[in-house]
């Protein structure tokens, strides 16, 4: 998968690390660049597991650099439904 996807008018890239970490899914908001003296060029992102709204689930804002350390690129439509909902709520 190359380039970015546009969801609700916002450019994103979606990654899946296959469950190696609690934040299995990372959605990078490509239209929200940030700069960190530690990380260099990075972007706002949302890291989550498959149940971001569950009391024992995980969903957290952060910043990320683009790279294979985030996992494999996947389509937004491949995210679990609750993860898609969490991303869409960013723009409501």
Order of alpha helices (4+ residues) and beta strands (2+ residues): beta-beta-beta-beta-beta-beta-alpha
